[in-house]
Amino acid sequence: MRSSHPARPALRVLVATGVAALAALTVAVPSGVAASKVYDGPTPGVPCDKGSLPETTQGRVSLADVTSGRAAKGYTCNAREVGHFGVSGGFRVARYVDKAGHDCAYYDTTLLFPKDSLAQGVEGTGTYVLDMTDPAHPVHTDTLRTAAFQSPHESVRVNQKRGLIVADMGYPTANPGFVDVYDISADCRKPVLKSTTPLGVLGHESGFSPDGNTFYVSSLYAHTLAAVDLTDPSVPKILWATGDYSPHGMSVSDDGNRLYIAEDAFSGGFSGLTVLDVSQVQKRVLNPTVPIVSRLTWPHIGTPQNAMPFTQHGHPYLAEIDEFGSGDNIGAARIIDIADEKKPFVVSLMRLAVNQAAAQAGDEKNDPGASGRFQGYRGHYCEIPTRVDPTIVACSFIMSGLRVFNIEDVQHPQEVAYFNPPVTSVGTEQVKAGNFAMAAPAFVPERHEIWYSDGNNGFYAVRLTAAAKRATAAGRGSAVASGPRPAPAPHPAMPSSATLPTTGLSTTLPAAGLVLLAAAGLAVRRRRTT
């Protein structure tokens, strides 16, 4: 039966002649899954050390605190500000140490370009490069101002192996997916532009294979997904494109053979985790076939944002976070077991007290910014410092600031630190209503630092204190402060690739065809059955 949701715009993929069009195949989407028996929060915390400025309620910046001036002091637990720069921030922060030992940070500076341009101050818009030799005094050394880095939305990525920083031209809906590539390997303080090409089709988010050779570009609401070959960063090539999904953020397995996509069912379709077999893309097979390995959804789903693979003592997992949502569907983070990649299941959640439905229904809704559709007490991005035995995951929870969870025991996460800077500007505009932490953080393990940005306050370098490190070391098997948690039960997984069709729109696309596509402003038409 054809979906009753409105039809989406058509995507015409131009092949070698520039005139042939391919229609996307229909993908069957099963409906519904049973509820899992994981503890749904709030995630317990640990004691804050002397010198902390703790919250009264986990994650909350109350109207009373704003009125009394308490919020102007900020909230900290087992974390301290080391350095700060700028007056605005965006969606991603990255770190790179070059061959000469220069230590650099990169962060996009607008939540919405060009709307937020006037809030940038004297440095102007673009993606900032900071010399972090002294983290207490970041030095602004460059600004990347090419189209993709002016409006990257959530796509800025650094590849550690190749020494490349890449972004696609993104927007909440979609922008022409121009992909800009800079080399930062020689001197990370002064990136060198290698190429600007329209090969991403349409842009919003991105993913980078660990080997640095394949850059994936997604467009959530226009439903495009493309793989771009960066083997020669000066001459990118498109490898594959599809219109079968609603792809948001994504990550790539260490071997490059799996793509972990967070999908959102905008105006119909599937929401949750989709695992794709991209081994033929990785092997550079002409016109590759990309089958679905599995799909997983979960109760109380928000807008799935990103999913990052890691192993704990050799056991494979994903750390996923939902953004936005409301009530029981508020954005929160989770850990997913992928040992059987055809039957993944959720093992635990990371939620704050302010994320609980009962809290949202109470006095909390009067807090400045709490009821904003795209702000409030919601999750947005998480990152892990390493894919092998990470002890922590750090997440941006918008008005609740930077939150740090111990994940050594994947079934029983604990919050071990948080940093929410002073609330100094609360006005009638949503964007000025308190803090706006949306960025994926970066890590400096040797100094126990986490770098992130706030949309209203700029870039921060935050250092975890000894108390956070002690809590992390003692985290495994610790007591559950909020009561007993049931043992996790596997979610029923979506059918594997054996019962789901492969992607229906897959071809090698010439640059000329994509230029025509971008100029025409065409999007995707997907057909799904239920």
N, C-alpha and C positions, 0 to 999 in steps of 0.2 A: 504494500500500500504506500503510495507516495506521501511524503511528509506534508502536513498541512501548513508548515511554516513558510514565510515568504521566500520566493526564489532569490538567489544571490546573483550578483552581476556575473557576466560570462568572462572566462579567461580563455583567450585564444593564444595558444603557444605556437609561435612561428618557427617552423623548421627550416631546413637548409635553403629552400626557395623563398622563405619569408611569407608564404601565403597559405600553407597547409594548416588546418586546425585539428586538434585532437580533443575529443570529449572525454571527460572523466568518467570512469566506470562507477556504477552504483556500489556502495559499500553497505553491507548489512550490519546494523548496530543492535545488538541485543539490549534489552531493557532491564534495568534494575539489578541489584545484588542484595543479598542478605546483610544485615548489620553485623559488624565484627564486635568482638567482646574485649576491646581494648579500653583501658582507662582513659576517659575523655576530659580529664583535667579538673582543676588547674594543675599544671606541673609544679611540684614542690620546689621550694628554694632552699638555700642554706643561709646560715647567719652572715650578716654583713660585718666587716671589720671596723675597727675604730677609725674614724675619719670619713666613713661613708655618710651619705645623706639619703637614707632609705625612704622608700614610699610607704604610705599607710596601707594602700591596697596595691597588690601586684599589677604593675603596668599603668596605674591611673594617675592622671593630672587633673585633679578635681577643680570644680568651680570655686570651692572654698579656698583651695590652695592658691589659685590665681588671684582671687580677691584679697587674700591676706598678704600676698607677696611671697609665700613659701615657694611657689613654682618658679619664681625668679632666681632661686638658688640652684635649681636643677636637682636631679635625683641620681645618686650613685650607690652602687653596692659592689665592693671588691674590684672597683675599676676607677681609674683616674685619668683626667685629661692630660696629655703630654704636649700636644700641639694643635693649632687651629689655623685655618686659612679660608678667606673668602666669606661671601654672604649668601651663597646659594649652592644647591647641589642637585644631582639628578639620580640616576638609577644604578650606576655601577662604579666601583672603585677597584683599581688593579695596582699591583706592585711588580716591578722588574728590577733586577740587579744586572747591569751590563758587564761586558768582558773586562772593563777597566775598574769595576767595583763601585761604580756610581749607583746609588740607591734612589729609585724614582717611584713616584705615585702618579696615577692618572685617574681623573674623574670628570664625567660630563657635568655640566653646570646648569642645565635647565630641566625642569620637569615637563615643560611644554614649550617647544620652540615654534614660532617666534613670540608667543604670548608673553613669556617671562623675560624677554630680552632686557626690558628696562630695569629689572632688579639686579643686573649683573655688576654694577659698579664700574670702576675705571678699567678693569681688566677685559671687559667685554665678554661676548658669548663664545662658545666652542668647548672643546675638551682640554682641560688644563693639565700641564705637565709640571710636577713639583720635584725639586731636588730635596730628598729626605735624608741627606747626610747627617743633619741635626734635626731629629723629629720634633724637637721643641720649637724649631724655627724653620718651617717649610719655606722654600724659595721657589717662586714661580719662574720657570725658565722658558716656557713656550706655551702657545695655545694652538691646538689643531683646529683649523677653520675651514677645511674642505667640507663639502655638503654633508657627507655622512657623519662627520664629527661635530658639525653644527647642530644637527638634528638626529642623533643616533637612537633616540628613545632608549630601549633597554639592550642595545646590541654591542656596546664596547667590550671587546675581548682582547686579552693579551695571551699569546702563546709563549710559554716559557722555553720550549725547546728551540724554536726558530728565532725567537726575538722579534716577533711581529706584533703590532697592535692594529686591530681591524675593527671596522664598524660598518653597518649598513644604514642607509638613510631611512629612518623609521619615524613612526607617529602612532598614537593610540589606535587610529583606524589603519591607514597604510600610507606610505610614501613610495615613490619610485625607488626600487631597492638598489641604489648605487652603492657599490662596495669600495671603500677606501682602505688602502693597505700602506702602513708605514713600517720601516725597519728601525728598530730601537736597539739592536744588538751591539753596535759600536759605541754609541753614546746615547743612553736612554733619555738624557736631558734635552736632546735635540733630535726628535724623530725625523727620518728621511722618507718623504713620500715616494712610494714605488709605483702605485697605480690608482686610478679612479675609473671604474667601469660600471655599467648598468646591469650587471649579471645577476643581481639578487632577486630579480622580478619585482616583488613588492616587499617593503621592509617594516619590521616591528621589533623582532627579537633575533637571537642568533645562537650558534653553537660552534665550537672549534674542536676538531679532532686533536688528541694529544700530540700526534706527530707533526701538527702544524700545516698539513697539506690540504685539508678540506675544511672550508668554512660554510656552515649551513645558515641560511637566511629564512626566517619565517614571517608570515603576516597573518596574525590571529584572525582578524575580522574579514580579510579578503581571501583567506584560506589558501595561500600559496606557501610552498616549501621548496627550496632550491639548494643544491649542493654546488659549491664553487671550488674549483681546483686552484690552489695557491702554490703548487710545486715550484713554479716560477712566479714570485709575487709581482713581478713587473708585467707579466702576461697572464692574468687569470683566465680561466675557461669554465664554462658551465658544464657540469657533468650530468645533472638530472634535475627534473622539476616535476611537481605534482600539484593537483588541486583537490586531493582527497581528504584533507584533514583540516582541523581548526588548531594549528600549531602555535603554541605560546613559546615559553622557554624550553630549552633542550640541552642535553649533555650527550657526549659521545664516550663510549667505552674505551678503555686503554688501548685495545687492539684496533679500534676504529670500526668494528663490525656491528655495533649496536648503537641505535639512536634512541635515547629516552626522551620522549616528548610529553610535556604537560599540555593537554588539550582542554579547550573550553567550548561548551555547547552553545555558542552564541546563535540565537534564533534556530535552535534545533541541532541535532547531531549528538556527539559524544563528549562527555567531560570526564577527565581522569588521566591516567597514565597510559600511553601507547608506546610499546616497544617495537621498533622496526629493525629488520635485518638489512643493514646497509653494506654488507660485505662486498657486494658487487660494485658498489660505489667506491669503496675503499680499494678494491682491486683494479679500478678503472676499466670495468667492463663497459663496452659501448652499449648504449641504451639499456641500462641496468634494470633488473627486476628487484623490487624492494618489497618483500612480503611482511605482513604483520606477524610478529612473534606472539604477542599477547596484549590484552587490554585489562585495565583494572580501574574500577571506580569505587567510591566509598560513601558512607552516609555523611550527611552534614557537609557536603562539598561546597566550597566557595568557587573562586576562579583559579584553577591550577596554574602556578607560575613557573616552576622550574623543578627539575629532579636531577640530583647529582649522585653518581655511583661511588661507593666506597666499600672496603672490606673491613670487618672487625674479626681479628684472629682467623683470617682466611675465608670468612663467611660473607657473601656478597649482599649488599643492601643498597637502597637509594634513600637519600634525604630529600624530601619533597616539601614544598610549601604552597598553600593556597593564598591568594590575595583577596582583599575586599570581602563581600558577603555581609550577612546580618543574621541575628538570632543564632540558631543552632548551626547555621551555615557560615559562621564567621571564619575569615581566613586564619589558618593555623598551620603549623608544620607537623610532619609525620615521618616515620621511618618505615620503609617497605622492604620486606624480605624478597629477594629475587634469586634465591638459590635454585629454585625451579623457575626459570624465566618464563615458562608457559603458564605458571600458576602463582604469580606474585600475590602477596597479602600484606596488609598493614600490621605492624607489631606494636607501635606506640605513637602517641601524639605529643606535641609540645604546644601547650596553650597557656595563656595567662589568665589570672582571675578576671580581668576586665573583658576577656573574650567569651565568658560564659553567658548563655542566653539570659539567665536570671539577672545578672549584673547589668546587661544592656537595657533590660526592661525597667530598671530602677532609676535611682537618682543620677546615675552615670550619664544618662542621655542629655542632661543639662550641662555637662562639661563642655567648655568652648572647643568646637571642632569635632566633638564626639559623634555627632549625627551627620557629618559630611559624608556624602556618598563615596568619595574617593580619598577620604582621610580617616579619621576616627581611630579606634583601638583595633587595628587589624594587622595581620602579617603582610609582608610584601616579598622580601628576598631573604634567602639563607645562603651561606657558603661554608665550606669545610676547609681546614688548612692543609689537609693531605688526604689522599684517597686510600691510604693504608693505615689502619688503626688510628683514626682521628680520636682525640679525647674530647673535643668540643665541636659544636656547630654555633656559628654566630648569625643572628637574624636581625633584620630591620623590621620593627613592629610599628611603624609610622608614628603616631603620637606617643607611643610607649618607648621610643628610642631604640638603642642597640641592646639586644638581649643575647646572653651567652649561656648555652646549655651543655652540660656534661652528657655525652652519649657513649661512654665506655660500656655501660650496661644498656644495650639498645632497647630493652623492654621497659626500662625505668629511667628515663632522662630526668635530670635535675637542673634547675636554673642556678648557676654559680656566680653570675655577675650581670650587672646592667649599667648602662650609662645613658642618661636622658638629660641633655643640656638645659641650661636655664631657659624658661619661657619668658621672653622679653617683649614680644609683640603679639597682642591678641586684639584683633579688630573684627569688623563685620565681614570682610572677605574671607572665604574659606582658606585660601592659601596663607593667610596671616594668622589663622587660628591655631597658635601653638606650634609644636615641632612637627616635622614632616619627613621622618626617616624612611626613605624608600630604597636606598642603595644596597646592592650586594657588597658585603665587606671584603677586605683583603687582610692578609695576615703577615706578621713579622715574628715567626716563632722564636727566633733567637733572643728577642727582646720582650716577648710576651705581649706584643702589641696587636691591636686590631684597628684598621683604618676604615672609615666609612664616611658618608656625607649625608647632610640633612638639607632638604629642599629649601628651608627658610634660613639656614644658619651656616652652610658651607661645609668644608672638609675638617674632619677630626682624626687625630691620632690618639688612641686610648690604650692605656697599659693596664693589664690585669695585675692585681696585687697578689702578695703571697697567700692571702686567704683564699682567693680563687684557685690558685695553684694547689693548695692543700686540699680544697674541696674536690678538685678534679682527681687528685691522686687517691682520695678516699672514696671516690664516687661509686666504684663498683660494689654492688651488693648493699648499698646504703639503705637505711630505713625510709619508708614512704610516709612523709609527714601528713599527707592528705587522706590517708586511709588505704586499705588494701586495694590492689589492682588485680582484676581477673587475668588469668593467663591468656595471651592472645590466641585467637582462633583465625585460621586463614579466611580471607575473603574469597568467595567464589570468583575465579578469574574469568575474564572474557575468553571466548574461544581462541585457540591458537591459530597459527598461520595455516594449519591443515584444513580449517573450516572457514577461514575468512579469505576473501579474494586479495590478490596483490593490488598495489596501487594502480590506478587506471590511467594516469597521465604521466608518462615517463619517456623522456626523449633527450637527446643532446641538442641544445639550442644554440644557434649562432648569435654572436653579439649583435649583428645587424637586426635580427628578428626581435631581440629584446629591446633595442632602442625604439623600434616601431611600437612594441608593446607598451613601453613606458610612455611614449608620446601619446598614444591613444588612450592611456589611462584605463586600460581594461583590467577587470578583476576576475574572480573565479565564479563559475557556476557549478555547484556540486549538487548531485542528486543522491539522496539516500532513501533507503526503505526502512520501515520499522516492522 
